[in-house]
Amino acid sequence: MEQTVVKIENLVKRYNDLIALDHLDLTIKEGEVYGLLGPNGSGKTTTMNCLLSLLTFDKGNIEIFGKPMSPTAYDIKKDIGVIMQNVAVYDELTVRENIDYFCGLYIRDKQERRRCVDEAIEFVGLEDFTKFYPKKLSGGLLRRLNIACGIAHKPKLILLDEPTVAVDPQSRNKILEGILQLNKNGATIIYTSHYMEEVEQICTRIAIMDKGRKIAEGTKDELKHMVKNTDTITVEMNDLPDSVLGQLKEMPHVYSVTYEDGKLVAACSGGKHNLIRILEVLQKNDLSFGRVYSEQPTLNDVFLEITGKALRDKED
């Protein structure tokens, strides 16, 4: 039976009249890569800070590894790794010295710590940069150093807050591969990102937050079934009579049809054979067509439909 690693119940956090977290409930099981999504101001960072006991909260309970979390719960904190959006390393220490310092906060034995530091360096691919100072590293290498500092002590729970912001594609791939490897090695991971394709790629379960509340939760496929659009079918064709366009609009499960610039676009909701039925209508009317393709909704489509498309400028 899967153990519960994180349990947040009825969590409320207020800043005067602003409710940052509004009776939030989250349950994260052992071995999950749990994605936490939300627009700016949704409460993601506040949730992370409360989880780590860096913030006090007004109401609710937080348990980690089945124990109540508190600022002095050092037996819990030693099994948590934290990689926040802002890189937190010491400029006056080399790559190796930085990793050794942060690892030393949890592991006192020098021999064991040396082994853990070596493994962390190899894990993030910084073997050629151990004597470099942070200011000499590129953005991608600096992010990888930040991750090494957070995971060298081999935590069971790892919190990653926007770990791939402003890095090149190669470093981003290296970081994502590393996260999946950490999970494969046994770590439970909480992951926040504004890059939807990353969350879709690595997360086993996802929660969407807005205005301090959890408004949707599930696997990526479960979330995609929550929105109206289940697939969008595009057919390239030179001509489409209005009478046939009317037939398509009357089809079950088709809720939007447009024809512009030689492209028929049909948005569908539900139904298993929408593409076949649309092509049958075209063939019965003796219409020729070219390229045909069907697109499933992306996680970004789900996110925008659930949270709305208005711009959000506030931070969490």
Secondary structure, DSSP 8 states (H G I E B T S, - for coil): ---EEEEEEEEEEEETTEEEEEEEEEEEETT-EEEEE--TTSSHHHHHHHHTTSS--SEEEEEETTEE--TT-HHHHTTEEEE-SS----TTS-HHHHHHHHHHTT---HHHHHHHHHHHHHHHT-GGGTT--GGGS-HHHHHHHHHHHHHTT--SEEEEESTTTT--HHHHHHHHHHHHHHHHTT-EEEEE-S-HHHHHHH-SEEEEEETTEEEEEE-HHHHHTTSS-SEEEEEE-S---HHHHHHHHTSTTEEEEEEETTEEEEEE-S-S-HHHHHHHHHHHTT-----EEEE---HHHHHHHHH-SS------
